[in-house]
Amino acid sequence: MTVTSQIEQNPTYSFVIPVYNEEEVLPELYRRMNAVMDQLDGPSEAVLVDDGSRDGSYPLMLELHALDPRYKAVHFSRNFGKEVAVSAGLDLASGEAVVLLDADLQDPPELVIEMAARWREGYDMVYAKRDRRINETWFKRQSSRLFYRTLRRISDVDVPLDVGDFRLIDRRALDAFRSMRERNRYVRGMFGWIGFKQIGVSYVRPGRFAGTTKWPLSKLVRLAFDGIISFSTAPLRMVLQIGFLVSIFSFVAGIAAIIIKLSGMYAISGWASITVLMSFIGGVQLTVLGVVGEYVGRIYDEVKQRPLYLVRELRGFGALDRAPNQLFTQLAQRRLEESAALMKAP
């Protein structure tokens, strides 16, 4: 199928690719993506979402669009983070099946051929499962392994082990995902929450093609924390249990101090024990307040109802190019109408 004929048809496949400072990778991504698009059994498009890059990524994305109109460009007004960039691309994708993959080529585009075959068998979501990771440190492999297993244990959501964002999503499942407009987003957990018929495809995850990782340890910790807070109340239950145990300990210690005092055996004259005990109890109280504050902060973010993202420029989306934030306004209005309808329901 020629590029021209694909452009004239509604796409069967949409590729959503978040981009942040990937200037060195984009030419190779373009080459490999074209090879995959030509092998698929239907017309395709690629939605490239620039998440406030500071290098030449966006000008290069515009060049790709000029060379091949199947490549569409989204330019954020600033950096909103990968989870939001993914959500924006999914909002704008028009294919019957939408493929989500990273720009750094650690998610090999060639695997999409196998994923599309499983989709044709009737699966609503086909996720890529990492059998092995190349060029990753022992610490990163083990910490990722620990996180996924911990989240699976404490969460009510079935999040597959060793699975990232790389997946193919049917339009029906995508519409369900798009109805979820929370601000603090953990995309792979949200895909687990919506359910539908899912299956995995195994692969070996290669190292980056070029450039440096955009996920330092601090960002990974924050993402893990967002995943736990978004899909589990276990931290709240844990601090409740800690508070209960500390209360029991304090009560027993108080009774023991009274008995010792009344029996005349009271011999503690220094401040050390009191200082240690008060510091311990104060630390537990601050920890409890911090955990509760994280949940309250997320409620505060939701109540403000700010847009998930703001778009500076669109290329390749027809009428939306002239009003780049119109789509989100429509989605937000639909959510408000649905909320009002639920409140009026008996």
FENBELTA-V449762 format. One record per residue. N is the residue number from 0. RES is the residue in three letters. SS is DSSP state (H for helix, E for strand, L for the rest). PSI is psi in whole degrees, -180 to 180 (none if undefined). NEAR is the number of other C-alpha atoms within 12 Angstrom. Layout:
BEGIN
N&RES&SS&PSI&NEAR / N&RES&SS&PSI&NEAR
END
This chain:
BEGIN
0&MET&L&129&18 / 1&THR&L&161&18 / 2&VAL&H&-41&22 / 3&THR&H&-44&16 / 4&SER&H&-33&16 / 5&GLN&H&-39&27 / 6&ILE&H&-36&25 / 7&GLU&H&-17&17 / 8&GLN&L&155&19 / 9&ASN&L&135&20 / 10&PRO&L&143&29 / 11&THR&L&-37&31 / 12&TYR&E&135&40 / 13&SER&E&131&42 / 14&PHE&E&124&45 / 15&VAL&E&120&44 / 16&ILE&E&105&47 / 17&PRO&E&140&46 / 18&VAL&E&129&46 / 19&TYR&L&107&39 / 20&ASN&L&54&30 / 21&GLU&L&34&37 / 22&GLU&H&-38&29 / 23&GLU&H&-22&25 / 24&VAL&H&-29&29 / 25&LEU&H&-42&36 / 26&PRO&H&-43&23 / 27&GLU&H&-37&22 / 28&LEU&H&-43&37 / 29&TYR&H&-43&32 / 30&ARG&H&-47&18 / 31&ARG&H&-34&24 / 32&MET&H&-41&40 / 33&ASN&H&-42&28 / 34&ALA&H&-39&21 / 35&VAL&H&-44&29 / 36&MET&H&-38&36 / 37&ASP&H&-22&24 / 38&GLN&H&-17&23 / 39&LEU&L&158&30 / 40&ASP&L&25&21 / 41&GLY&L&166&28 / 42&PRO&L&152&31 / 43&SER&E&161&42 / 44&GLU&E&160&45 / 45&ALA&E&123&48 / 46&VAL&E&107&47 / 47&LEU&E&122&51 / 48&VAL&E&110&53 / 49&ASP&E&115&49 / 50&ASP&L&56&39 / 51&GLY&L&40&30 / 52&SER&L&149&29 / 53&ARG&L&-4&19 / 54&ASP&L&-154&20 / 55&GLY&L&25&20 / 56&SER&H&-48&30 / 57&TYR&H&-45&34 / 58&PRO&H&-37&24 / 59&LEU&H&-36&29 / 60&MET&H&-39&44 / 61&LEU&H&-36&28 / 62&GLU&H&-41&22 / 63&LEU&H&-39&30 / 64&HIS&H&-40&26 / 65&ALA&H&-37&16 / 66&LEU&H&-39&18 / 67&ASP&L&104&27 / 68&PRO&L&-9&27 / 69&ARG&L&-21&42 / 70&TYR&E&120&39 / 71&LYS&E&145&41 / 72&ALA&E&136&46 / 73&VAL&E&129&48 / 74&HIS&E&110&39 / 75&PHE&E&156&34 / 76&SER&L&-22&23 / 77&ARG&L&-177&23 / 78&ASN&L&119&25 / 79&PHE&L&-8&29 / 80&GLY&L&155&32 / 81&LYS&H&-42&40 / 82&GLU&H&-38&37 / 83&VAL&H&-38&34 / 84&ALA&H&-41&41 / 85&VAL&H&-46&43 / 86&SER&H&-40&44 / 87&ALA&H&-44&42 / 88&GLY&H&-39&43 / 89&LEU&H&-33&44 / 90&ASP&H&-34&38 / 91&LEU&H&-13&40 / 92&ALA&L&139&42 / 93&SER&L&2&31 / 94&GLY&L&162&34 / 95&GLU&L&-28&30 / 96&ALA&E&134&43 / 97&VAL&E&128&44 / 98&VAL&E&127&50 / 99&LEU&E&123&49 / 100&LEU&L&159&39 / 101&ASP&L&155&38 / 102&ALA&L&-17&45 / 103&ASP&L&2&35 / 104&LEU&L&14&34 / 105&GLN&L&-21&32 / 106&ASP&L&98&36 / 107&PRO&L&121&34 / 108&PRO&H&-28&40 / 109&GLU&H&-24&26 / 110&LEU&H&-19&37 / 111&VAL&H&-29&39 / 112&ILE&H&-47&28 / 113&GLU&H&-38&27 / 114&MET&H&-41&39 / 115&ALA&H&-36&39 / 116&ALA&H&-40&22 / 117&ARG&H&-34&27 / 118&TRP&H&-41&33 / 119&ARG&H&-20&22 / 120&GLU&L&-8&16 / 121&GLY&L&5&19 / 122&TYR&L&140&27 / 123&ASP&L&-23&34 / 124&MET&E&132&40 / 125&VAL&E&111&42 / 126&TYR&E&153&41 / 127&ALA&E&123&41 / 128&LYS&E&127&27 / 129&ARG&E&111&29 / 130&ASP&E&-36&19 / 131&ARG&E&150&21 / 132&ARG&E&131&25 / 133&ILE&L&140&19 / 134&ASN&L&32&17 / 135&GLU&L&144&19 / 136&THR&L&159&12 / 137&TRP&H&-41&13 / 138&PHE&H&-43&13 / 139&LYS&H&-40&19 / 140&ARG&H&-46&20 / 141&GLN&H&-39&16 / 142&SER&H&-40&19 / 143&SER&H&-43&26 / 144&ARG&H&-45&24 / 145&LEU&H&-43&17 / 146&PHE&H&-50&29 / 147&TYR&H&-40&29 / 148&ARG&H&-35&21 / 149&THR&H&-46&26 / 150&LEU&H&-41&34 / 151&ARG&H&-34&26 / 152&ARG&H&-40&19 / 153&ILE&H&-9&24 / 154&SER&L&152&25 / 155&ASP&L&-5&20 / 156&VAL&L&137&26 / 157&ASP&L&90&26 / 158&VAL&L&117&35 / 159&PRO&L&145&34 / 160&LEU&L&144&28 / 161&ASP&L&39&33 / 162&VAL&E&131&36 / 163&GLY&E&-144&35 / 164&ASP&E&-16&37 / 165&PHE&E&112&41 / 166&ARG&E&165&50 / 167&LEU&E&133&46 / 168&ILE&E&129&50 / 169&ASP&E&154&38 / 170&ARG&H&-37&28 / 171&ARG&H&-45&23 / 172&ALA&H&-35&31 / 173&LEU&H&-41&35 / 174&ASP&H&-37&27 / 175&ALA&H&-42&22 / 176&PHE&H&-42&32 / 177&ARG&H&-20&33 / 178&SER&L&-12&26 / 179&MET&L&109&29 / 180&ARG&L&26&34 / 181&GLU&L&153&30 / 182&ARG&L&-43&27 / 183&ASN&L&102&37 / 184&ARG&L&136&35 / 185&TYR&L&94&36 / 186&VAL&H&-46&39 / 187&ARG&H&-31&40 / 188&GLY&H&-38&36 / 189&MET&H&-38&35 / 190&PHE&H&-35&40 / 191&GLY&H&-36&35 / 192&TRP&H&-38&27 / 193&ILE&H&-19&26 / 194&GLY&L&-125&26 / 195&PHE&L&180&24 / 196&LYS&L&114&23 / 197&GLN&E&153&30 / 198&ILE&E&153&28 / 199&GLY&E&153&30 / 200&VAL&E&123&29 / 201&SER&E&149&26 / 202&TYR&E&163&28 / 203&VAL&E&122&21 / 204&ARG&E&116&29 / 205&PRO&L&174&20 / 206&GLY&L&175&20 / 207&ARG&L&144&25 / 208&PHE&L&-40&26 / 209&ALA&L&168&21 / 210&GLY&L&-172&19 / 211&THR&L&159&16 / 212&THR&L&145&22 / 213&LYS&L&12&23 / 214&TRP&L&79&17 / 215&PRO&L&172&12 / 216&LEU&H&-39&15 / 217&SER&H&-41&11 / 218&LYS&H&-38&16 / 219&LEU&H&-41&20 / 220&VAL&H&-42&17 / 221&ARG&H&-42&20 / 222&LEU&H&-43&27 / 223&ALA&H&-41&31 / 224&PHE&H&-42&25 / 225&ASP&H&-40&31 / 226&GLY&H&-43&34 / 227&ILE&H&-46&36 / 228&ILE&H&-37&31 / 229&SER&H&-28&34 / 230&PHE&H&16&32 / 231&SER&L&142&26 / 232&THR&L&13&23 / 233&ALA&H&-40&24 / 234&PRO&H&-38&29 / 235&LEU&H&-42&24 / 236&ARG&H&-35&17 / 237&MET&H&-46&19 / 238&VAL&H&-30&23 / 239&LEU&H&-43&21 / 240&GLN&H&-41&16 / 241&ILE&H&-45&21 / 242&GLY&H&-39&24 / 243&PHE&H&-44&18 / 244&LEU&H&-41&16 / 245&VAL&H&-38&23 / 246&SER&H&-43&18 / 247&ILE&H&-45&15 / 248&PHE&H&-45&17 / 249&SER&H&-40&19 / 250&PHE&H&-46&14 / 251&VAL&H&-43&14 / 252&ALA&H&-38&17 / 253&GLY&H&-44&16 / 254&ILE&H&-43&14 / 255&ALA&H&-40&16 / 256&ALA&H&-39&20 / 257&ILE&H&-44&15 / 258&ILE&H&-44&14 / 259&ILE&H&-41&15 / 260&LYS&H&-46&14 / 261&LEU&H&-30&12 / 262&SER&L&-5&11 / 263&GLY&L&9&11 / 264&MET&L&3&13 / 265&TYR&L&115&14 / 266&ALA&L&4&11 / 267&ILE&L&120&13 / 268&SER&L&-12&9 / 269&GLY&L&176&10 / 270&TRP&L&-5&10 / 271&ALA&H&-51&11 / 272&SER&H&-40&14 / 273&ILE&H&-43&18 / 274&THR&H&-45&13 / 275&VAL&H&-46&13 / 276&LEU&H&-46&18 / 277&MET&H&-39&16 / 278&SER&H&-40&14 / 279&PHE&H&-49&20 / 280&ILE&H&-42&23 / 281&GLY&H&-39&17 / 282&GLY&H&-41&19 / 283&VAL&H&-42&24 / 284&GLN&H&-43&22 / 285&LEU&H&-37&16 / 286&THR&H&-45&21 / 287&VAL&H&-46&25 / 288&LEU&H&-37&20 / 289&GLY&H&-44&17 / 290&VAL&H&-46&25 / 291&VAL&H&-39&23 / 292&GLY&H&-35&18 / 293&GLU&H&-43&24 / 294&TYR&H&-42&26 / 295&VAL&H&-39&17 / 296&GLY&H&-37&20 / 297&ARG&H&-36&21 / 298&ILE&H&-42&18 / 299&TYR&H&-43&16 / 300&ASP&H&-40&19 / 301&GLU&H&-39&19 / 302&VAL&H&-33&15 / 303&LYS&H&-26&13 / 304&GLN&L&36&21 / 305&ARG&L&156&17 / 306&PRO&L&150&27 / 307&LEU&L&-35&36 / 308&TYR&L&162&38 / 309&LEU&L&134&29 / 310&VAL&E&129&35 / 311&ARG&E&-38&25 / 312&GLU&E&145&29 / 313&LEU&E&145&35 / 314&ARG&E&124&35 / 315&GLY&L&8&31 / 316&PHE&L&21&31 / 317&GLY&H&-127&14 / 318&ALA&H&-28&13 / 319&LEU&H&-22&23 / 320&ASP&H&-30&21 / 321&ARG&H&-16&16 / 322&ALA&L&75&19 / 323&PRO&L&-22&29 / 324&ASN&L&9&29 / 325&GLN&H&-39&24 / 326&LEU&H&-46&29 / 327&PHE&H&-37&29 / 328&THR&H&-41&23 / 329&GLN&H&-42&18 / 330&LEU&H&-42&23 / 331&ALA&H&-41&25 / 332&GLN&H&-39&18 / 333&ARG&H&-39&18 / 334&ARG&H&-41&20 / 335&LEU&H&-41&18 / 336&GLU&H&-41&14 / 337&GLU&H&-39&16 / 338&SER&H&-42&14 / 339&ALA&H&-39&12 / 340&ALA&H&-39&12 / 341&LEU&H&-37&11 / 342&MET&H&-30&10 / 343&LYS&H&-19&9 / 344&ALA&L&142&8 / 345&PRO&L&none&5
END
